[in-house]
Amino acid sequence: MSSTDRDSALRAIEESLDKPSAARIYDYFIGGDTNYAIDRAFAEKARERIPLLGEYCRTSRQFLGRTVRWLAGEAGIRQFVDLGSGLPTAGNVHEVADEARPAHDTRVVYTDNEPIALTHSAMLLADTADPERHIAIAADLMDPDELWSRVMATKLIDRDEPVALLVNAVLHFVKDARDPDRLLEFYRDHLPSGSLLVLSQMTNENPTSDAERQALEDLADYYENTTNPGQLRTSEEFARFFGDFELVEPGLVYAPAWRPDADTLFAKTPSESRVIGGVARKP
């Protein structure tokens, strides 16, 4: 990306700050630097109600890192599609996958429908990635036919080889009224046999008190004022998105309980993380 294109992209971003962005709020909470005053103000207001909200976001990011490391290493997956990839920050999918596979033979397609996320992804990949193996495209999770066509048009994904499809910290922004079941069925159907599906989202399951229950309800209401209003779900409500895929051990769990490492937040008390997730394999 040329300096002229970069400056133009950044100006476009600056001019789009009429509402807080869920992607930028998430970036702020996990310690990124691609966020603005409107996002930080929203985030801090939300943190007044949910003091550990930043830790929940970091938990989602750590879960992504651990799953990608396992997929690229132990599971031997070489191609990844990241739906709703958001803003690039430390531990991006292509970085983690390459660390897990020293041959550097992994291929990654990032997709997002937010111009700011796509712009920053393109800037990151231009500076740090291999354009022959890593690409960011504009595509909307909610338009699966068009998204999958664009993914295939990159020529990076082999239809006959297993794919890791990542939908991390995204589905809580897809309300049931928008028919996420149809979306997930489409994506599952288009994956080759042996592919793996990674899903996670925030949950309102088992609040520790009436105050926390109310705070979680308030948080969902509060996000109605962002570019991405959403819906929290219990494990039972969330499990259906895996369809008939076989869950990989340890199954659908609180995210910190999924193969934790030394850096995992909430490792001793996973249920306090407010994030659920799992990995499942297509027969």
BAFI-3210 file (N, C-alpha, C; in Angstrom, 3 decimals, decimal comma, padded with zeros to 6 digits):
// residues 283
n [1|2|3|4|5|6|7|8|9|10|11|12|13|14|15|16|17|18|19|20|21|22|23|24|25|26|27|28|29|30|31|32|33|34|35|36|37|38|39|40|41|42|43|44|45|46|47|48|49|50|51|52|53|54|55|56|57|58|59|60|61|62|63|64|65|66|67|68|69|70|71|72|73|74|75|76|77|78|79|80|81|82|83|84|85|86|87|88|89|90|91|92|93|94|95|96|97|98|99|100|101|102|103|104|105|106|107|108|109|110|111|112|113|114|115|116|117|118|119|120|121|122|123|124|125|126|127|128|129|130|131|132|133|134|135|136|137|138|139|140|141|142|143|144|145|146|147|148|149|150|151|152|153|154|155|156|157|158|159|160|161|162|163|164|165|166|167|168|169|170|171|172|173|174|175|176|177|178|179|180|181|182|183|184|185|186|187|188|189|190|191|192|193|194|195|196|197|198|199|200|201|202|203|204|205|206|207|208|209|210|211|212|213|214|215|216|217|218|219|220|221|222|223|224|225|226|227|228|229|230|231|232|233|234|235|236|237|238|239|240|241|242|243|244|245|246|247|248|249|250|251|252|253|254|255|256|257|258|259|260|261|262|263|264|265|266|267|268|269|270|271|272|273|274|275|276|277|278|279|280|281|282|283]
n.u [000,844|000,651|002,008|000,296|-002,154|-002,454|-002,706|-005,062|-006,862|-006,804|-007,855|-010,461|-011,330|-011,228|-013,297|-015,521|-016,525|-019,067|-020,459|-019,787|-017,663|-018,010|-015,845|-013,657|-013,997|-013,569|-010,908|-009,763|-010,224|-008,574|-006,114|-005,208|-004,318|-005,958|-008,319|-010,735|-011,690|-014,490|-015,002|-013,474|-014,705|-017,238|-016,482|-015,403|-017,631|-019,208|-017,595|-018,000|-020,341|-019,731|-017,093|-015,024|-014,994|-013,006|-011,202|-012,776|-012,881|-010,160|-009,927|-011,411|-009,704|-007,406|-008,406|-008,834|-006,138|-005,089|-006,660|-006,016|-003,295|-003,362|-004,830|-003,175|-000,882|-001,055|-003,435|-002,874|-003,845|-003,832|-005,072|-007,029|-009,998|-011,142|-013,885|-015,416|-013,148|-012,213|-010,235|-006,730|-004,291|-001,943|-000,894|-002,216|-004,076|-002,563|000,008|000,158|-000,414|001,772|003,841|003,253|003,617|006,494|007,248|005,905|003,599|000,953|-002,255|-004,250|-007,387|-008,795|-011,896|-014,126|-016,767|-016,612|-015,390|-013,215|-011,944|-011,161|-009,458|-007,350|-006,483|-005,553|-003,435|-001,786|-001,195|000,135|002,465|003,533|002,934|002,742|001,901|001,267|000,107|-001,592|-004,489|-006,811|-010,247|-013,173|-016,181|-019,385|-020,493|-023,214|-024,105|-023,810|-023,504|-022,274|-020,016|-018,647|-018,143|-016,345|-014,270|-013,439|-012,656|-010,217|-008,377|-006,826|-007,813|-008,160|-010,619|-010,719|-009,301|-009,076|-010,457|-010,004|-012,504|-013,099|-015,007|-014,928|-015,822|-017,947|-020,610|-022,236|-023,009|-024,937|-028,173|-030,894|-033,069|-031,970|-031,429|-029,158|-028,868|-029,397|-027,220|-024,970|-025,497|-025,166|-022,389|-021,251|-022,079|-020,567|-017,986|-015,158|-014,955|-013,568|-012,846|-012,572|-014,477|-014,507|-015,973|-017,053|-018,476|-019,846|-021,494|-024,550|-024,865|-025,389|-025,019|-023,277|-024,664|-027,659|-027,110|-025,056|-026,444|-028,293|-026,493|-025,378|-027,625|-028,007|-025,693|-026,102|-028,253|-026,973|-025,172|-026,836|-026,549|-024,356|-022,455|-022,938|-025,268|-026,347|-026,708|-026,654|-025,964|-026,818|-024,944|-026,454|-028,133|-026,257|-024,917|-026,178|-025,189|-023,043|-024,085|-024,162|-021,525|-018,626|-017,666|-014,459|-012,341|-011,924|-014,696|-017,702|-017,145|-016,464|-014,366|-011,671|-011,221|-010,614|-008,089|-006,036|-003,192|-000,118|-000,614|-003,307|-006,171|-008,426|-008,040|-008,199|-010,768|-012,821|-015,566|-016,026|-015,337|-017,170|-017,228|-017,876|-016,901|-015,824|-014,458|-015,138|-015,294|-015,895|-017,599]
n.v [-001,190|002,115|005,257|007,319|006,003|004,926|007,237|008,258|006,229|006,342|008,877|008,441|006,743|008,420|010,096|008,612|008,422|008,471|006,844|004,672|001,865|-001,625|-003,260|-001,564|-000,972|-003,471|-003,757|-001,730|-002,741|-005,005|-003,944|-002,732|-000,197|000,938|002,683|005,158|008,310|008,281|005,566|004,744|006,164|005,005|002,375|002,656|003,512|001,239|-000,468|000,437|-000,808|-003,498|-004,524|-006,342|-006,452|-005,899|-007,982|-010,119|-009,705|-010,016|-012,674|-013,867|-013,295|-014,705|-017,306|-017,596|-017,550|-019,892|-021,902|-021,634|-022,201|-024,894|-025,963|-025,462|-026,753|-029,456|-030,458|-030,144|-028,344|-026,293|-024,189|-021,302|-019,532|-016,549|-015,273|-012,146|-010,847|-008,527|-005,910|-005,848|-007,046|-007,868|-011,256|-012,218|-014,337|-015,371|-014,998|-016,568|-019,083|-019,440|-019,534|-021,935|-023,693|-024,182|-024,443|-022,539|-022,736|-022,107|-020,732|-017,849|-016,284|-013,316|-011,900|-009,147|-006,803|-004,212|-001,111|000,113|-002,006|-003,605|-001,854|-001,452|-004,071|-004,581|-002,771|-003,832|-006,388|-005,660|-004,740|-006,781|-009,398|-012,303|-011,771|-013,742|-015,698|-014,673|-012,726|-009,988|-009,463|-007,629|-008,521|-009,693|-011,372|-011,854|-012,214|-014,904|-016,352|-014,506|-013,855|-016,355|-016,824|-014,774|-015,481|-017,909|-016,876|-015,762|-017,704|-018,907|-020,877|-024,283|-026,323|-029,024|-029,633|-029,806|-027,087|-024,516|-022,835|-019,820|-018,217|-016,060|-014,478|-013,145|-014,018|-013,128|-010,729|-011,222|-011,354|-013,605|-012,986|-012,381|-014,725|-016,632|-019,382|-020,239|-019,041|-020,313|-022,943|-022,782|-022,163|-024,410|-026,409|-025,816|-026,429|-028,571|-032,150|-033,118|-030,618|-027,930|-026,167|-023,193|-021,615|-018,912|-016,928|-014,261|-015,025|-015,225|-017,010|-018,593|-016,338|-014,841|-013,466|-011,545|-008,954|-009,161|-010,477|-008,509|-006,568|-007,770|-007,852|-005,127|-004,506|-005,698|-004,124|-001,667|-001,944|-001,631|000,893|000,977|000,212|-002,434|-004,013|-006,656|-010,091|-012,075|-015,528|-018,737|-021,776|-023,949|-022,704|-021,866|-024,116|-025,256|-024,126|-025,558|-027,646|-030,908|-031,449|-032,930|-032,306|-031,326|-032,487|-030,304|-030,090|-028,032|-025,360|-023,085|-020,558|-020,310|-022,901|-024,355|-026,110|-024,737|-022,514|-021,265|-018,553|-018,121|-016,344|-016,469|-019,177|-020,838|-020,428|-020,827|-020,326|-017,748|-016,176|-015,404|-016,087|-018,414|-021,294|-023,419|-026,120|-027,869|-030,788|-031,530|-034,356]
n.w [000,000|-000,970|000,285|-000,300|-000,754|001,768|003,395|002,329|002,996|005,788|006,186|005,322|007,305|009,566|008,926|009,334|011,862|013,269|014,946|017,724|017,095|017,131|016,504|016,924|019,606|020,766|019,985|021,542|024,131|024,145|024,119|021,798|019,302|017,449|017,651|018,656|020,211|020,550|020,657|022,858|024,929|024,941|025,605|028,196|029,576|029,368|030,823|033,358|034,120|033,650|035,020|034,300|031,567|029,666|030,173|029,392|026,641|026,005|026,681|024,611|022,481|023,224|023,148|020,395|019,534|020,759|019,590|016,852|016,918|017,703|015,564|013,294|014,073|015,680|014,443|011,779|009,857|006,977|005,733|006,262|006,999|008,107|009,443|009,797|010,817|012,044|013,571|012,967|015,278|017,881|017,540|015,217|012,934|010,738|011,678|014,029|012,926|011,183|013,027|014,245|012,195|010,896|008,245|006,952|005,301|005,371|004,496|004,527|004,584|005,351|006,298|006,357|006,966|007,738|006,805|008,140|009,442|007,299|005,925|007,771|008,028|005,447|005,390|007,408|006,338|004,031|005,084|006,720|005,951|003,743|000,546|-001,241|000,223|002,164|002,605|002,738|002,444|001,404|002,672|003,672|006,444|006,677|004,130|002,776|000,315|-001,455|000,059|000,231|-002,432|-002,989|-001,294|-002,489|-004,927|-004,423|-004,840|-002,956|-001,363|-001,302|-002,505|-002,043|000,193|003,766|005,668|008,080|009,557|011,004|013,386|015,431|018,413|017,213|016,727|018,806|017,884|016,061|015,952|016,785|015,240|012,823|011,664|012,252|012,165|009,548|008,278|009,459|008,725|005,960|005,752|007,013|005,238|002,984|003,575|003,093|003,719|006,846|007,622|010,051|012,454|014,197|016,852|018,899|021,534|023,617|026,691|028,591|030,554|033,674|035,621|038,348|040,240|040,945|040,345|038,457|036,445|035,713|034,852|032,578|030,941|030,677|029,289|026,776|025,947|025,874|023,786|021,665|020,735|019,121|016,100|015,916|017,256|019,531|020,816|023,667|024,513|025,939|026,605|025,678|023,839|022,032|021,101|018,922|016,608|015,719|014,331|012,941|013,303|014,822|018,051|019,108|021,698|024,505|024,016|023,864|025,766|028,539|027,377|028,527|029,392|027,203|026,234|027,900|028,388|029,846|029,860|029,940|030,737|033,515|033,920|036,170|036,998|034,863|034,285|035,018|032,950|031,038|028,361|025,840|023,915|021,187|019,171|016,227|014,135|010,709|009,505]
ca.u [000,000|001,460|001,749|-000,885|-003,320|-002,584|-003,241|-006,451|-007,639|-006,913|-008,797|-011,801|-011,651|-011,485|-014,569|-016,620|-016,639|-020,328|-020,917|-018,738|-017,577|-017,745|-014,484|-012,686|-014,162|-012,857|-009,489|-009,379|-010,217|-007,473|-004,849|-004,796|-004,228|-006,797|-009,600|-010,858|-012,293|-015,875|-014,964|-012,943|-015,732|-018,248|-015,895|-015,271|-018,983|-019,602|-016,800|-018,590|-021,333|-019,085|-015,681|-014,089|-015,297|-011,746|-010,665|-013,584|-012,417|-008,841|-010,179|-011,792|-008,514|-006,547|-009,043|-008,503|-004,734|-004,869|-007,268|-005,242|-002,037|-003,674|-005,253|-002,035|000,124|-001,492|-004,463|-002,286|-004,607|-002,982|-005,821|-007,890|-010,878|-011,510|-015,074|-015,538|-011,822|-012,002|-009,006|-005,505|-003,550|-000,972|-001,401|-003,123|-004,176|-001,448|001,219|000,109|-000,328|003,144|004,668|002,961|004,077|007,731|007,359|005,200|002,798|-000,453|-002,913|-005,281|-008,250|-009,531|-013,058|-014,862|-017,600|-016,374|-014,290|-012,045|-011,235|-010,538|-008,359|-006,206|-005,973|-004,760|-002,193|-000,953|-000,714|001,097|003,722|004,084|002,508|003,117|000,716|000,951|-000,583|-002,472|-005,229|-008,015|-011,249|-014,423|-017,279|-020,302|-020,939|-024,650|-024,356|-022,895|-023,198|-021,309|-018,765|-017,916|-017,666|-015,154|-013,191|-012,954|-012,046|-008,833|-007,558|-005,972|-008,456|-008,362|-011,913|-010,569|-008,456|-009,771|-010,357|-010,415|-013,379|-013,056|-016,040|-014,551|-016,346|-018,774|-022,014|-023,048|-023,495|-025,946|-029,361|-031,668|-033,972|-031,245|-031,327|-027,798|-028,908|-029,255|-025,846|-024,024|-025,761|-024,526|-020,934|-020,920|-022,299|-019,561|-016,657|-014,800|-014,882|-012,345|-012,650|-012,856|-015,235|-014,205|-016,997|-017,086|-019,250|-020,135|-022,658|-025,232|-025,127|-024,961|-024,463|-022,951|-025,561|-028,693|-026,473|-024,369|-027,473|-028,801|-025,417|-025,270|-028,775|-027,724|-024,640|-026,740|-029,015|-026,026|-024,587|-027,790|-026,128|-023,135|-022,668|-023,170|-026,066|-026,210|-027,483|-025,913|-026,609|-026,328|-024,278|-027,479|-028,576|-025,120|-024,423|-026,820|-024,451|-022,085|-024,787|-023,817|-020,079|-018,195|-016,851|-013,129|-012,151|-012,867|-016,084|-018,149|-016,797|-015,994|-013,167|-010,398|-011,071|-010,236|-006,639|-005,373|-001,741|000,341|-001,073|-004,764|-006,948|-009,525|-007,754|-008,634|-012,210|-013,263|-016,937|-016,052|-014,835|-018,310|-017,010|-017,956|-016,359|-015,480|-013,964|-015,818|-014,809|-016,896|-017,368]
ca.v [000,000|003,319|006,247|008,079|005,167|004,802|008,494|008,357|005,277|006,847|010,002|007,869|006,228|009,559|010,713|007,666|008,246|008,986|005,908|003,743|000,630|-002,793|-003,734|-000,674|-001,147|-004,718|-003,433|-000,958|-003,602|-005,970|-003,215|-002,245|001,256|001,354|003,084|006,600|008,816|007,838|004,151|004,636|006,668|003,945|001,235|002,936|003,534|-000,164|-001,090|000,810|-001,817|-004,816|-004,168|-007,277|-006,566|-005,967|-009,335|-011,009|-009,526|-010,638|-014,110|-014,256|-013,248|-015,821|-018,519|-017,647|-017,920|-021,296|-022,781|-021,578|-022,911|-026,327|-026,314|-025,466|-027,693|-030,836|-030,879|-030,120|-027,520|-025,346|-023,063|-020,682|-018,436|-015,844|-014,471|-011,055|-010,881|-007,345|-005,140|-006,609|-006,709|-008,924|-012,614|-012,435|-015,741|-015,802|-015,015|-017,744|-020,273|-019,593|-019,964|-023,348|-024,488|-023,521|-024,472|-021,355|-023,168|-021,838|-019,694|-017,225|-015,256|-012,541|-011,222|-008,257|-005,858|-002,852|-000,498|000,393|-003,264|-004,019|-000,937|-001,731|-005,398|-004,438|-002,087|-004,788|-007,438|-005,064|-004,511|-007,899|-010,732|-012,800|-011,564|-014,972|-016,632|-013,993|-011,658|-009,483|-009,084|-007,058|-009,464|-009,621|-012,655|-011,998|-012,514|-016,038|-016,715|-013,560|-013,989|-017,573|-016,636|-013,925|-016,287|-018,835|-016,101|-015,430|-018,841|-019,376|-021,979|-025,502|-026,905|-030,443|-029,772|-029,273|-025,658|-024,057|-021,669|-019,154|-017,209|-015,796|-013,247|-012,498|-014,413|-012,331|-009,564|-011,688|-011,719|-014,703|-012,427|-012,320|-016,115|-017,175|-020,815|-020,346|-018,668|-021,357|-024,120|-022,539|-022,286|-025,810|-027,198|-025,507|-026,860|-029,945|-033,126|-032,994|-029,222|-027,629|-024,941|-022,573|-020,639|-018,422|-015,706|-013,971|-015,737|-014,738|-018,227|-018,732|-015,158|-015,130|-012,719|-010,787|-007,735|-009,480|-010,771|-007,224|-005,892|-008,384|-007,359|-003,720|-004,463|-005,966|-002,921|-000,587|-002,164|-001,206|002,210|000,840|-000,295|-003,879|-004,521|-008,102|-010,980|-013,076|-016,834|-019,797|-022,862|-024,734|-021,921|-021,685|-025,406|-025,614|-023,575|-026,560|-028,630|-032,295|-031,600|-033,575|-031,410|-031,761|-032,345|-030,708|-029,813|-026,636|-025,041|-021,715|-020,469|-020,603|-024,339|-025,007|-026,318|-023,534|-022,475|-020,498|-017,169|-018,087|-015,668|-017,240|-020,613|-021,550|-020,229|-020,539|-019,844|-016,314|-015,478|-014,914|-016,439|-019,841|-021,579|-024,795|-026,485|-029,103|-031,318|-032,036|-035,782]
ca.w [000,000|-001,076|001,325|-000,712|-000,471|003,223|003,907|001,892|003,795|007,150|006,166|005,229|008,630|010,443|008,547|009,559|013,307|013,774|015,964|018,164|016,326|017,967|016,215|017,569|021,051|021,060|019,848|022,726|025,312|024,136|024,154|020,491|019,153|016,329|018,214|018,723|021,442|020,648|021,041|024,225|025,849|025,018|026,306|029,625|030,132|029,488|031,883|034,643|034,435|033,607|035,248|033,678|030,143|028,941|030,329|028,559|025,258|025,895|026,706|023,252|021,628|023,602|022,632|018,974|019,393|021,133|018,599|015,608|017,170|017,665|014,208|012,381|014,558|015,900|013,489|010,445|008,925|006,265|005,172|007,250|006,605|009,332|009,158|010,756|011,449|012,860|013,416|013,251|016,484|018,164|017,469|014,100|012,538|009,893|012,494|014,894|012,086|010,703|014,158|014,511|011,044|010,446|006,787|006,457|004,167|005,645|003,710|005,352|004,013|006,337|005,738|007,244|006,222|008,219|006,046|008,973|009,683|006,046|005,640|008,640|007,687|004,226|005,759|008,142|005,454|003,109|005,803|007,498|005,534|002,426|-000,295|-001,958|001,125|003,116|001,945|003,405|001,454|001,882|002,524|004,805|007,007|006,496|002,718|002,660|-001,073|-001,986|000,811|-000,136|-003,806|-002,932|-000,701|-003,510|-006,011|-004,071|-005,278|-001,863|-000,663|-002,085|-002,149|-001,722|001,387|004,942|005,969|009,406|009,466|012,298|013,634|016,822|019,024|016,182|016,715|019,729|017,139|015,103|016,704|016,218|014,231|011,543|011,222|012,237|011,852|008,094|007,930|009,856|007,902|004,661|005,852|007,282|004,015|001,968|004,004|002,727|004,805|007,630|008,021|011,452|012,686|015,487|017,208|020,276|021,750|025,017|027,203|029,796|031,313|035,069|036,289|039,749|041,116|040,250|039,838|037,207|035,448|035,235|034,132|031,259|030,167|030,377|028,276|025,484|025,592|025,610|022,457|020,642|020,259|018,330|014,740|015,968|018,383|019,548|021,660|024,413|024,462|026,810|025,882|024,992|022,682|021,128|020,594|017,652|015,484|015,249|013,523|013,244|013,420|016,065|018,860|019,525|023,147|025,543|023,684|024,005|027,149|028,734|026,546|029,197|029,616|025,954|026,142|028,433|028,523|031,003|029,781|029,839|031,768|034,113|033,779|037,370|037,157|033,489|034,185|035,261|031,759|030,232|026,953|025,547|022,590|020,881|017,838|015,792|012,864|009,776|009,183]
c.u [000,878|001,114|000,517|-002,162|-003,557|-003,203|-004,711|-007,348|-007,846|-007,856|-010,232|-012,260|-012,030|-012,855|-015,769|-016,956|-017,928|-020,927|-019,741|-018,811|-017,258|-016,324|-013,448|-012,786|-013,411|-011,351|-008,984|-009,249|-009,047|-006,111|-004,338|-004,760|-005,035|-008,195|-009,570|-011,629|-013,722|-015,961|-014,507|-013,965|-016,828|-017,723|-015,824|-016,632|-019,477|-018,869|-017,317|-019,618|-020,717|-017,578|-014,679|-014,293|-014,030|-011,122|-011,470|-013,132|-011,051|-008,956|-010,559|-010,575|-007,560|-007,104|-008,734|-007,065|-004,486|-005,468|-006,472|-003,929|-002,260|-004,037|-004,066|-000,993|-000,394|-002,488|-003,986|-003,033|-003,693|-003,746|-006,914|-008,733|-011,421|-012,665|-015,260|-014,256|-011,530|-010,669|-007,783|-004,826|-002,575|-001,632|-002,428|-003,034|-002,965|-000,140|001,269|000,269|001,091|004,087|004,485|003,438|005,305|007,931|006,692|004,405|001,304|-000,958|-004,088|-006,046|-009,016|-010,727|-013,683|-015,672|-017,439|-015,195|-013,038|-011,245|-010,501|-009,325|-007,137|-005,638|-005,092|-003,413|-001,246|-000,355|000,308|002,460|004,360|003,825|003,029|001,898|000,343|000,126|-001,625|-003,175|-006,430|-008,993|-012,475|-015,547|-018,089|-020,742|-022,410|-025,051|-023,462|-022,544|-022,109|-019,967|-017,979|-017,392|-016,388|-013,974|-012,594|-012,232|-010,612|-007,862|-006,615|-006,519|-008,728|-009,646|-011,796|-009,726|-009,195|-009,445|-010,685|-011,222|-013,515|-014,159|-015,928|-015,098|-017,181|-020,255|-022,855|-023,494|-024,500|-027,154|-030,108|-032,619|-033,313|-030,890|-029,883|-027,769|-028,728|-027,821|-024,880|-024,246|-025,082|-023,025|-020,514|-021,022|-021,180|-018,138|-016,385|-014,810|-013,534|-012,045|-013,029|-013,485|-014,955|-015,235|-016,814|-017,983|-019,394|-021,433|-023,260|-025,580|-024,588|-024,327|-024,293|-023,880|-026,633|-028,094|-025,746|-025,366|-028,006|-027,749|-025,251|-026,432|-028,554|-026,679|-025,225|-027,540|-028,089|-025,438|-025,563|-027,381|-024,839|-023,489|-023,049|-023,956|-026,084|-027,070|-026,554|-026,692|-026,015|-025,624|-025,286|-027,963|-027,490|-024,720|-024,989|-026,034|-023,381|-022,750|-024,436|-022,312|-019,736|-017,259|-015,532|-013,013|-011,475|-014,327|-016,415|-018,032|-016,618|-014,599|-011,860|-010,167|-010,689|-008,708|-005,853|-003,863|-001,385|-000,202|-002,589|-005,406|-008,074|-009,285|-008,264|-010,143|-012,817|-014,650|-017,059|-015,690|-015,936|-018,161|-017,087|-017,425|-016,064|-014,975|-014,617|-015,350|-015,951|-016,596|-016,865]
c.v [001,238|004,296|007,078|007,305|005,044|006,068|008,655|007,442|005,781|008,043|009,495|007,324|007,365|010,169|009,826|007,497|008,832|008,107|005,095|002,452|-000,529|-003,309|-002,877|-000,757|-002,398|-004,478|-002,676|-001,865|-004,591|-005,285|-002,751|-000,722|001,768|001,654|004,592|007,018|008,318|006,376|003,988|005,111|005,616|002,780|001,475|003,021|002,109|-000,835|-000,689|-000,228|-003,215|-004,584|-005,068|-007,395|-006,645|-007,343|-010,340|-010,920|-010,183|-012,157|-014,619|-014,296|-014,397|-017,141|-018,677|-018,118|-019,385|-022,240|-022,787|-022,335|-024,423|-026,759|-026,447|-026,494|-029,112|-031,316|-030,813|-029,298|-026,467|-024,163|-022,618|-019,598|-017,832|-014,903|-013,407|-010,889|-009,658|-006,683|-005,979|-006,117|-007,855|-010,295|-012,826|-013,879|-016,172|-015,863|-016,264|-019,023|-020,499|-020,019|-021,452|-024,261|-023,795|-023,539|-023,264|-021,670|-022,950|-020,696|-019,166|-016,189|-014,608|-011,883|-010,317|-007,296|-004,423|-002,252|-000,268|-000,885|-003,707|-003,154|-001,267|-003,121|-005,326|-003,776|-003,038|-005,819|-006,907|-004,940|-005,783|-009,280|-011,076|-012,682|-012,788|-015,931|-015,985|-012,829|-011,265|-009,020|-008,486|-008,049|-009,479|-011,021|-012,920|-012,272|-013,695|-016,411|-015,815|-013,696|-015,209|-017,490|-015,805|-014,659|-017,211|-018,100|-015,703|-016,504|-019,358|-020,635|-023,130|-026,175|-028,354|-030,696|-029,185|-027,805|-025,450|-022,784|-021,069|-018,103|-016,866|-014,455|-012,440|-012,789|-013,700|-011,013|-009,961|-012,173|-012,857|-014,215|-012,350|-013,714|-016,625|-018,665|-021,043|-020,054|-019,798|-022,631|-023,971|-022,774|-023,715|-026,640|-026,993|-025,881|-028,282|-030,860|-032,999|-031,581|-029,036|-026,251|-024,440|-021,485|-020,195|-017,201|-015,462|-014,642|-015,014|-015,905|-018,124|-017,475|-015,443|-014,436|-012,034|-009,510|-008,007|-009,800|-009,471|-006,490|-006,457|-007,959|-005,915|-003,605|-004,702|-004,759|-001,793|-000,705|-001,855|000,135|002,168|000,403|-001,767|-004,274|-006,040|-008,817|-011,977|-014,395|-017,761|-020,851|-023,681|-024,004|-021,824|-022,985|-025,745|-025,137|-024,537|-027,632|-030,039|-032,529|-032,198|-032,650|-032,074|-031,568|-031,006|-030,343|-028,329|-026,274|-023,535|-021,621|-020,766|-022,090|-025,076|-024,993|-025,096|-023,670|-021,549|-019,071|-017,028|-017,387|-016,574|-018,752|-021,411|-021,437|-019,881|-019,923|-018,347|-015,501|-014,873|-015,211|-017,952|-020,084|-023,045|-024,938|-027,798|-029,485|-031,837|-033,485|-035,970]
c.w [000,000|000,038|000,994|-000,408|001,023|003,817|003,551|002,725|005,208|007,228|006,114|006,581|009,564|010,177|008,845|011,036|013,867|014,859|016,460|017,376|017,254|017,752|016,924|019,091|021,503|021,001|021,067|023,948|025,312|024,011|022,816|020,431|017,961|016,844|018,452|019,974|021,624|021,085|022,487|025,254|026,039|025,852|027,809|030,298|030,339|030,639|033,265|035,087|034,526|033,787|034,537|032,166|029,293|029,006|029,515|027,094|025,047|025,926|025,319|022,337|021,948|023,086|021,146|018,781|019,694|020,103|017,299|015,774|017,106|016,248|013,259|012,777|014,603|014,844|012,041|009,412|008,295|005,677|006,135|006,592|007,893|009,011|010,231|011,533|012,302|012,595|013,749|014,515|016,734|018,099|016,387|013,622|011,722|010,673|013,368|014,082|011,586|011,824|014,420|013,390|010,458|008,939|006,148|005,188|004,393|004,776|004,516|004,533|005,155|005,645|006,794|006,403|006,700|007,472|006,883|009,211|008,424|005,722|006,478|008,388|006,447|004,519|006,476|007,195|004,467|003,768|006,344|006,930|004,146|001,511|-001,116|-001,105|002,027|002,423|002,800|002,340|002,138|001,619|003,815|005,208|006,707|005,049|002,326|001,224|-001,652|-001,275|000,334|-001,565|-003,813|-002,307|-001,750|-004,646|-005,698|-004,573|-004,191|-001,197|-001,629|-001,609|-001,682|-000,472|002,587|005,209|007,442|009,208|010,855|012,372|015,121|017,292|018,032|016,376|017,768|019,100|016,054|015,901|016,012|015,128|012,852|011,024|011,134|011,911|010,353|007,680|008,244|009,067|006,540|004,765|006,156|006,010|002,991|002,377|003,532|003,962|005,514|008,072|009,482|011,577|014,088|015,751|018,653|020,339|023,249|025,412|028,407|030,718|032,737|035,655|037,779|040,727|040,281|039,653|038,523|036,106|034,846|034,421|032,725|030,363|029,758|029,260|026,886|025,016|025,176|024,213|021,323|020,034|019,451|016,907|014,749|017,215|018,367|020,556|022,349|024,387|025,521|025,954|025,086|023,736|021,619|020,438|019,222|016,441|014,950|014,385|013,942|013,268|014,787|016,837|019,252|021,033|023,471|025,266|023,716|025,468|027,294|028,119|027,281|029,453|028,342|025,838|026,641|028,451|029,692|031,019|029,842|031,028|032,247|034,042|034,982|037,593|035,798|033,387|034,443|034,022|030,908|028,750|026,810|024,133|022,427|019,460|017,459|014,389|012,004|009,433|007,754]
res [m|s|s|t|d|r|d|s|a|l|r|a|i|e|e|s|l|d|k|p|s|a|a|r|i|y|d|y|f|i|g|g|d|t|n|y|a|i|d|r|a|f|a|e|k|a|r|e|r|i|p|l|l|g|e|y|c|r|t|s|r|q|f|l|g|r|t|v|r|w|l|a|g|e|a|g|i|r|q|f|v|d|l|g|s|g|l|p|t|a|g|n|v|h|e|v|a|d|e|a|r|p|a|h|d|t|r|v|v|y|t|d|n|e|p|i|a|l|t|h|s|a|m|l|l|a|d|t|a|d|p|e|r|h|i|a|i|a|a|d|l|m|d|p|d|e|l|w|s|r|v|m|a|t|k|l|i|d|r|d|e|p|v|a|l|l|v|n|a|v|l|h|f|v|k|d|a|r|d|p|d|r|l|l|e|f|y|r|d|h|l|p|s|g|s|l|l|v|l|s|q|m|t|n|e|n|p|t|s|d|a|e|r|q|a|l|e|d|l|a|d|y|y|e|n|t|t|n|p|g|q|l|r|t|s|e|e|f|a|r|f|f|g|d|f|e|l|v|e|p|g|l|v|y|a|p|a|w|r|p|d|a|d|t|l|f|a|k|t|p|s|e|s|r|v|i|g|g|v|a|r|k|p]
***
